[in-house]
Amino acid sequence: MKNFTVPTREEVSPANQAIFDNLQKGLGFVPNLYAYYAKNETALGDYLALQNRKSTLKAKEREVINLVVSQVNGCRYCQSAHTVLGKMNGFTDEQILEIRGGSASFDAKLDALAGFTKSVAEKRGKATEESKNAFFEGGYTEANLIDVVMVIGDKIISNYIHNLTQFPIDFPLAQELSEMNA
């Protein structure tokens, strides 16, 4: 079995070292996911450009998508990272667990978004009519639909990278949904 490792700053290209330096300044550390992308000359910069693109969605809405998709794809790294980010965006632990399950009973609009996102992710883009109708009835637009799919795509990339490599999780480990019902 191949052992996947996270590169250090010294092991990546000068261009990626500069990105590491910016991440260190902005976040206080370089998350292992980002560092792993730097094994490829352009992937880290490309991924950050995708992640930081302008969006019609608010940060809190993007976190709903990130949490739902990371749960659907079973990515413990992203569940953990986005639990931290979800809290930074004002969600409680209980709300985060509910969102990961595909609903948000505490907010009708976010509930429509969570349900739609879960349907899109589980059905590989062929969301149910019910979830699409709820999404649009919740106040979302076709421009928002495009941005939801862009965020889902972003999250699928990172979920798959971690699911394939299983490098160490450098965030507090998120609670398993099954633990919630125990």
Secondary structure, DSSP 8 states (H G I E B T S, - for coil): --------GGGS-HHHHHHHHHHHHHHSS--HHHHHHTTSTTHHHHHHHHHTS--SS-HHHHHHHHHHHHHHTT-HHHHHHHHHHHHHTT--HHHHHHHHTT--TT-HHHHHHHHHHHHHHHTTT---HHHHHHHHHTT--HHHHHHHHHHHHHHHHHHHHHHHH-----S-----HHHHT-
